[in-house]
Amino acid sequence: MSTAKLIIADSEKNANLYYATQFLAPDAFVFIQLNGRKVLVMSDLELDRAKSQAKVDEVLSYTKAARQAKQRLSKEPGYLDVIDEVLRGHGVKTLEVPMDFSVAYADGLRTRGYAVEAIPDPFYPERMIKSAREIKLLTQALRATEEALAAAIELIRNAEIKPDGTLWIGGKPLTAELIRKVLHMLLMERDCVGQHTIIACGAQAVDPHNEGAGPLRAHEPIVMDVFPQHATSRYFADITRTVVKGTATANVRRMFEAVLEGQSIAFRMIKDGVDGSAVHNAILDLFTSLGFTTGEQGGRMQGFFHGTGHGVGLEIHEPPRVSPRKDILRVGMVVTVEPGLYYAADGGMRIEDTVVVTQDGCRILTEAPKVLEV
């Protein structure tokens, strides 16, 4: 009996399904991969579009498969009965499914006699190695993001510093919400969709995933982490810059220079065959040597307490990782390099670029300047 890969999902949210089919649909459909052949089971609504657009070998009608199942079962078939009908036709008895596969579907298929095995990420390991086309699409998304981010930073540069230290522009406070709105509008004009963009000022940025809220302040670091998805290609970009409107404190300047030096270490070390954990630990050692300790301080984590980077592609966070965990980097992998430092007394500091791993090093895809004071 044969083993098949099975995904039941909508390809707008499921990156593995979109990668396998290059077909975008908002409703769930059935994908089967067997002996190198890719088969879709589609509703009548999407049948013709799937036949013309999906990069698969065969597109089957759900309605037709349901009629066949009804004849065999002598009753109205359910969703899993229809899938069972298609799998029987291909002689499948063992199924490999992604880790996020529905438990209800897995249990239902097991009761119908199938062995169901959940495959840990990456479900498609080849997704980690980006083709020249994918790198081009990633770069396209990155350029659009850089343009939008530059315009947002210009707003901060042009802001007026009020006596209470808040920033104002156009007669009103310059807030994280306003910067985020401007960024998202500019991204939309470039066919990109931004969500959960981080605009975090001062103490807010000590929590690296705090999206930020309220008025921005002068003389404090403002972390701007932007990671939109290109609406057409589906590939993500990811970039972070930290700026200060006014004058940065001596400590914040030291943090900025340390993070830049940490990036430089990564750029020198990353190449084919290197363990990402070695890169991460080298940056952590640098920070410690400069007096930037990491650990719990005052009841919260401070210092450098997240990974150095992650893969970027059809998902904003995907394998491999550049972190304390061992992960070997290979030619064609695209990863971020985003060391950061976070202290309650000084705020957050993070700078993030995207690189592609080469045989003897890495190529930096990000072109945005790195300037602390604006």
Backbone torsions as a table, in degrees:
resi	resn	phi	psi	omega
1	MET	NA	155.0	-172.7
2	SER	-95.8	158.1	173.1
3	THR	-108.9	135.4	-179.5
4	ALA	-130.0	150.3	167.8
5	LYS	-83.6	139.3	-179.6
6	LEU	-134.8	128.6	173.0
7	ILE	-129.4	131.8	172.8
8	ILE	-123.5	105.7	-174.6
9	ALA	-168.4	177.8	169.8
10	ASP	-102.5	139.6	-172.4
11	SER	-80.1	-6.3	172.8
12	GLU	-70.1	-31.6	-178.8
13	LYS	-105.2	-27.9	-173.8
14	ASN	-96.6	106.2	-175.5
15	ALA	-66.4	-35.9	178.7
16	ASN	-62.3	-40.3	-179.0
17	LEU	-68.6	-41.9	178.1
18	TYR	-65.7	-41.2	178.7
19	TYR	-59.1	-41.6	-176.3
20	ALA	-73.7	-29.8	-171.5
21	THR	-115.5	-21.3	-173.7
22	GLN	54.7	30.6	-178.8
23	PHE	-123.5	127.2	-175.0
24	LEU	-105.2	121.5	179.2
25	ALA	-145.0	140.2	-177.2
26	PRO	-81.6	-16.1	-179.5
27	ASP	-108.1	153.0	-177.3
28	ALA	-64.7	142.9	172.5
29	PHE	-142.8	173.4	-172.8
30	VAL	-105.1	130.4	176.8
31	PHE	-123.5	130.5	178.4
32	ILE	-127.6	131.0	175.3
33	GLN	-121.0	120.1	-173.4
34	LEU	-140.4	121.3	178.2
35	ASN	53.0	40.6	177.6
36	GLY	84.4	-10.6	179.5
37	ARG	-94.2	140.6	-179.6
38	LYS	-111.7	128.9	-176.2
39	VAL	-127.8	134.2	173.8
40	LEU	-111.0	146.6	170.5
41	VAL	-117.2	113.2	-169.8
42	MET	-121.4	149.9	172.6
43	SER	-69.3	162.8	178.6
44	ASP	-59.2	-31.4	-178.4
45	LEU	-60.6	-38.2	-174.8
46	GLU	-109.9	2.3	-172.0
47	LEU	-59.2	-53.2	-175.8
48	ASP	-67.8	-39.4	179.6
49	ARG	-64.7	-39.6	177.7
50	ALA	-64.2	-39.9	179.7
51	LYS	-62.7	-34.0	-177.0
52	SER	-89.2	-24.0	-172.3
53	GLN	-112.9	-32.6	-173.9
54	ALA	-70.9	138.9	177.7
55	LYS	-90.0	69.8	-178.5
56	VAL	-134.8	173.1	-176.7
57	ASP	-90.1	-26.7	-175.6
58	GLU	-152.8	138.9	175.3
59	VAL	-122.2	118.2	-177.1
60	LEU	-103.6	151.9	178.0
61	SER	-84.3	124.9	175.7
62	TYR	-61.2	-39.7	-178.5
63	THR	-62.4	-43.6	179.9
64	LYS	-65.8	-42.7	178.8
65	ALA	-64.1	-35.6	178.4
66	ALA	-65.7	-39.0	177.7
67	ARG	-63.1	-41.1	178.8
68	GLN	-64.9	-41.0	179.0
69	ALA	-65.4	-36.9	-180.0
70	LYS	-64.1	-40.1	178.5
71	GLN	-63.3	-39.5	-177.4
72	ARG	-73.9	-38.7	-173.9
73	LEU	-92.2	-16.9	-176.3
74	SER	58.7	34.1	175.8
75	LYS	-157.4	168.5	178.2
76	GLU	-70.2	121.0	-175.3
77	PRO	-78.5	148.4	171.4
78	GLY	-87.9	179.8	-176.5
79	TYR	-59.0	-45.6	-178.4
80	LEU	-71.9	-26.3	174.7
81	ASP	-64.1	-38.6	179.3
82	VAL	-67.4	-43.8	177.6
83	ILE	-62.3	-41.6	176.9
84	ASP	-57.6	-41.1	179.8
85	GLU	-60.5	-44.0	-179.5
86	VAL	-68.1	-43.0	-178.8
87	LEU	-65.1	-39.0	177.4
88	ARG	-59.3	-39.8	-179.2
89	GLY	-64.0	-20.3	178.9
90	HIS	-106.7	7.6	176.7
91	GLY	68.2	29.6	-176.3
92	VAL	-89.1	137.5	173.7
93	LYS	-130.8	-18.0	179.6
94	THR	-119.9	133.2	-176.1
95	LEU	-122.0	133.0	171.2
96	GLU	-104.4	124.8	-175.5
97	VAL	-127.7	157.9	176.9
98	PRO	-68.8	163.3	-178.6
99	MET	-63.8	-25.2	-179.8
100	ASP	-93.0	14.8	178.4
101	PHE	-64.5	142.8	-177.4
102	SER	-60.0	131.1	176.2
103	VAL	-63.2	-39.2	179.9
104	ALA	-62.1	-43.0	177.7
105	TYR	-64.8	-44.2	-179.2
106	ALA	-61.2	-45.9	179.8
107	ASP	-64.0	-41.1	179.9
108	GLY	-64.1	-37.7	178.6
109	LEU	-71.9	-34.7	177.3
110	ARG	-64.5	-39.0	178.7
111	THR	-67.0	-18.9	176.4
112	ARG	-93.3	10.2	171.4
113	GLY	98.2	8.5	-178.8
114	TYR	-94.8	143.2	168.4
115	ALA	-87.1	123.2	-176.1
116	VAL	-116.3	121.4	-179.0
117	GLU	-119.7	124.2	176.8
118	ALA	-82.8	125.4	-177.6
119	ILE	-96.5	124.8	178.9
120	PRO	-63.5	154.3	174.6
121	ASP	-62.8	143.1	2.2
122	PRO	-83.7	130.1	178.8
123	PHE	-62.5	-38.4	171.4
124	TYR	-114.8	94.9	-178.6
125	PRO	-56.6	-28.6	-179.2
126	GLU	-64.8	-17.2	176.6
127	ARG	-62.3	-25.4	-177.6
128	MET	-70.7	-26.6	-179.7
129	ILE	-97.5	110.8	-175.0
130	LYS	-85.0	136.4	175.4
131	SER	-76.2	169.6	176.4
132	ALA	-59.3	-37.6	178.6
133	ARG	-64.4	-43.4	-179.9
134	GLU	-65.1	-40.1	178.4
135	ILE	-63.4	-37.1	176.6
136	LYS	-63.4	-42.5	-179.9
137	LEU	-67.7	-40.6	176.2
138	LEU	-61.2	-42.3	-179.5
139	THR	-66.5	-37.9	177.1
140	GLN	-59.9	-45.7	178.0
141	ALA	-64.5	-37.0	-179.4
142	LEU	-66.7	-41.8	179.9
143	ARG	-63.2	-42.4	177.9
144	ALA	-61.2	-40.3	-179.2
145	THR	-67.5	-40.8	179.0
146	GLU	-62.2	-39.3	178.9
147	GLU	-63.5	-44.6	179.5
148	ALA	-66.2	-41.9	-179.4
149	LEU	-64.8	-39.8	178.8
150	ALA	-60.5	-40.0	179.0
151	ALA	-66.3	-37.8	178.9
152	ALA	-67.2	-42.1	177.8
153	ILE	-63.9	-34.2	178.2
154	GLU	-63.4	-35.3	175.1
155	LEU	-59.9	-44.0	178.8
156	ILE	-64.9	-42.4	179.6
157	ARG	-60.0	-37.6	-176.9
158	ASN	-87.6	-1.6	-177.4
159	ALA	-71.1	153.6	176.7
160	GLU	-95.4	138.1	178.0
161	ILE	-92.0	116.7	179.2
162	LYS	-82.1	161.4	-179.3
163	PRO	-55.6	-29.3	179.8
164	ASP	-84.6	3.5	176.9
165	GLY	90.7	-4.9	178.0
166	THR	-79.5	157.2	177.7
167	LEU	-98.4	137.5	178.5
168	TRP	-128.4	148.6	174.3
169	ILE	-149.6	138.5	-179.8
170	GLY	59.5	31.4	177.4
171	GLY	79.2	13.0	178.9
172	LYS	-146.0	160.4	-178.8
173	PRO	-61.3	141.6	173.8
174	LEU	-89.4	109.7	-174.6
175	THR	-108.4	164.1	173.6
176	ALA	-59.1	-38.8	-179.1
177	GLU	-63.9	-39.5	179.9
178	LEU	-67.6	-45.0	177.8
179	ILE	-60.0	-43.7	-179.4
180	ARG	-62.6	-41.9	179.4
181	LYS	-63.4	-45.3	178.5
182	VAL	-61.2	-45.9	179.0
183	LEU	-57.8	-48.2	-176.3
184	HIS	-65.6	-36.0	177.2
185	MET	-66.8	-42.8	178.5
186	LEU	-65.4	-36.8	177.3
187	LEU	-65.9	-41.1	178.2
188	MET	-60.0	-38.5	177.7
189	GLU	-63.2	-21.2	-179.9
190	ARG	-105.1	20.0	176.0
191	ASP	64.8	31.6	177.3
192	CYS	-122.5	151.6	-179.6
193	VAL	-118.1	117.4	178.3
194	GLY	-98.9	137.4	176.1
195	GLN	-141.4	144.4	175.7
196	HIS	57.6	28.9	177.9
197	THR	-59.3	134.4	-177.1
198	ILE	-94.1	120.9	171.2
199	ILE	-129.6	86.2	-170.2
200	ALA	-118.1	125.8	-174.9
201	CYS	-108.6	138.2	172.7
202	GLY	58.8	-128.4	-175.1
203	ALA	-63.2	-27.6	179.2
204	GLN	-57.9	-36.1	-174.5
205	ALA	-77.7	-3.6	175.9
206	VAL	-68.1	-23.9	167.8
207	ASP	-91.4	107.3	-170.2
208	PRO	-58.6	-24.7	-178.9
209	HIS	-106.4	13.5	173.0
210	ASN	-70.6	120.3	-176.7
211	GLU	-69.6	-20.2	177.8
212	GLY	89.2	147.3	-179.0
213	ALA	-158.2	152.9	173.0
214	GLY	86.0	-175.9	-176.4
215	PRO	-62.6	141.3	173.4
216	LEU	-85.4	151.4	-174.2
217	ARG	-121.3	150.5	176.7
218	ALA	-74.0	156.1	173.1
219	HIS	65.0	14.0	176.7
220	GLU	-123.8	145.2	179.7
221	PRO	-67.3	137.0	176.9
222	ILE	-115.8	110.9	179.7
223	VAL	-86.6	126.0	-178.8
224	MET	-123.0	104.6	-177.3
225	ASP	-113.7	113.5	-172.6
226	VAL	-120.9	126.5	-173.4
227	PHE	-144.0	67.7	-177.8
228	PRO	-81.7	165.3	174.2
229	GLN	-109.2	133.8	176.6
230	HIS	-71.5	126.1	-172.1
231	ALA	-66.6	-27.3	-177.7
232	THR	-91.7	-51.3	-175.9
233	SER	-80.4	-23.8	-178.0
234	ARG	78.3	0.5	-179.7
235	TYR	-87.2	147.9	-177.9
236	PHE	-94.7	158.6	164.9
237	ALA	-118.9	161.6	179.4
238	ASP	-153.6	120.3	-179.3
239	ILE	-148.6	141.8	175.2
240	THR	-131.2	135.6	171.1
241	ARG	-132.6	146.4	176.7
242	THR	-119.3	125.8	-177.6
243	VAL	-128.9	158.5	174.5
244	VAL	-125.8	126.0	171.6
245	LYS	-88.7	114.0	-176.7
246	GLY	110.5	-131.9	-175.3
247	THR	-118.7	123.3	177.0
248	ALA	-76.6	146.4	175.2
249	THR	-70.1	164.3	179.6
250	ALA	-60.2	-38.9	-179.4
251	ASN	-66.5	-42.2	179.2
252	VAL	-64.7	-37.4	176.2
253	ARG	-62.1	-42.1	178.6
254	ARG	-63.0	-40.2	178.1
255	MET	-63.2	-43.6	179.9
256	PHE	-60.1	-48.3	-179.3
257	GLU	-65.6	-36.6	179.1
258	ALA	-65.9	-42.9	-179.8
259	VAL	-65.9	-39.7	175.3
260	LEU	-61.2	-41.9	178.5
261	GLU	-66.0	-37.2	175.9
262	GLY	-61.5	-42.2	175.4
263	GLN	-60.2	-43.2	-178.7
264	SER	-60.0	-39.1	176.1
265	ILE	-59.8	-45.8	-179.8
266	ALA	-62.8	-44.4	-179.1
267	PHE	-61.2	-34.1	178.9
268	ARG	-75.7	-33.5	-173.3
269	MET	-87.6	-33.0	-173.1
270	ILE	-67.3	125.4	174.6
271	LYS	-168.1	175.0	-179.0
272	ASP	-58.5	130.7	175.9
273	GLY	90.4	-7.0	-179.0
274	VAL	-79.1	141.2	175.8
275	ASP	-81.0	123.6	-179.7
276	GLY	-57.7	-29.4	-179.6
277	SER	-67.6	-30.7	177.3
278	ALA	-65.8	-39.5	177.3
279	VAL	-63.7	-48.2	-178.8
280	HIS	-60.6	-45.6	-176.6
281	ASN	-67.5	-33.1	177.7
282	ALA	-63.9	-38.9	178.4
283	ILE	-69.6	-41.5	178.4
284	LEU	-61.2	-40.6	178.3
285	ASP	-64.1	-40.5	177.5
286	LEU	-58.8	-50.5	-177.8
287	PHE	-59.0	-41.9	179.9
288	THR	-62.9	-41.7	-179.6
289	SER	-64.8	-25.7	179.4
290	LEU	-89.9	2.1	178.0
291	GLY	93.4	6.2	179.1
292	PHE	-94.9	89.9	-176.5
293	THR	-81.8	154.4	-178.7
294	THR	-119.2	135.4	177.1
295	GLY	155.6	-176.3	-179.5
296	GLU	-76.1	125.3	178.5
297	GLN	-136.2	123.9	-179.9
298	GLY	62.1	31.7	176.7
299	GLY	83.7	6.2	177.0
300	ARG	-142.3	155.5	178.0
301	MET	-71.8	135.4	177.0
302	GLN	-138.7	162.6	-176.6
303	GLY	101.0	-135.3	179.2
304	PHE	-115.5	95.3	-169.9
305	PHE	-123.4	22.5	170.5
306	HIS	-129.2	173.1	-179.2
307	GLY	-68.2	161.7	178.1
308	THR	-74.9	-29.5	-178.0
309	GLY	-174.7	177.3	-176.8
310	HIS	-153.6	161.0	174.7
311	GLY	-68.7	151.7	177.1
312	VAL	-132.2	138.9	178.0
313	GLY	-172.6	-119.6	175.6
314	LEU	-74.8	-10.0	171.3
315	GLU	-126.3	151.4	-178.9
316	ILE	-72.6	-32.2	173.8
317	HIS	-124.0	113.5	177.9
318	GLU	-146.0	162.8	178.3
319	PRO	-61.2	150.8	4.6
320	PRO	-87.9	178.2	176.5
321	ARG	-116.8	148.9	168.6
322	VAL	-113.2	94.9	-166.7
323	SER	-157.6	-176.4	177.3
324	PRO	-61.6	-19.4	-179.6
325	ARG	-82.2	139.9	179.6
326	LYS	-65.2	129.9	178.3
327	ASP	-156.1	114.0	-175.4
328	ILE	-81.5	128.8	-179.9
329	LEU	-87.1	141.1	-178.5
330	ARG	-129.6	157.4	178.8
331	VAL	-53.1	131.8	178.0
332	GLY	95.6	-12.1	174.9
333	MET	-71.6	142.1	177.3
334	VAL	-114.7	122.1	-177.1
335	VAL	-134.9	156.2	172.8
336	THR	-87.2	156.7	171.6
337	VAL	-127.0	104.4	-170.6
338	GLU	-139.9	62.2	174.5
339	PRO	-64.0	152.7	-179.4
340	GLY	-149.6	158.9	175.4
341	LEU	-132.3	139.1	-172.3
342	TYR	-142.2	118.2	179.7
343	TYR	-138.6	135.5	-175.6
344	ALA	-57.2	-34.9	-176.4
345	ALA	-76.4	-20.6	-172.0
346	ASP	-119.6	-22.4	-175.4
347	GLY	99.7	-166.1	-177.2
348	GLY	-103.5	155.3	177.2
349	MET	-144.4	117.1	177.2
350	ARG	-145.4	137.8	174.3
351	ILE	-129.6	132.3	-173.3
352	GLU	-134.3	126.4	172.3
353	ASP	-123.2	164.0	178.0
354	THR	-114.4	135.4	-178.7
355	VAL	-130.3	156.5	171.8
356	VAL	-113.0	132.6	-177.3
357	VAL	-74.1	132.7	176.0
358	THR	-116.6	178.9	-177.1
359	GLN	-61.1	-42.8	-173.4
360	ASP	-115.0	8.4	-178.8
361	GLY	177.6	-138.4	176.1
362	CYS	-149.5	154.3	177.9
363	ARG	-111.1	123.9	-178.0
364	ILE	-81.6	121.0	-179.3
365	LEU	-85.7	-27.6	-177.1
366	THR	-75.6	137.4	-180.0
367	GLU	-117.8	-6.7	-175.7
368	ALA	-63.4	139.0	178.8
369	PRO	-66.6	159.7	178.5
370	LYS	-119.1	100.1	-177.9
371	VAL	-127.2	131.1	-177.6
372	LEU	-80.5	-60.1	-176.9
373	GLU	-90.7	132.3	179.5
374	VAL	-126.4	NA	NA
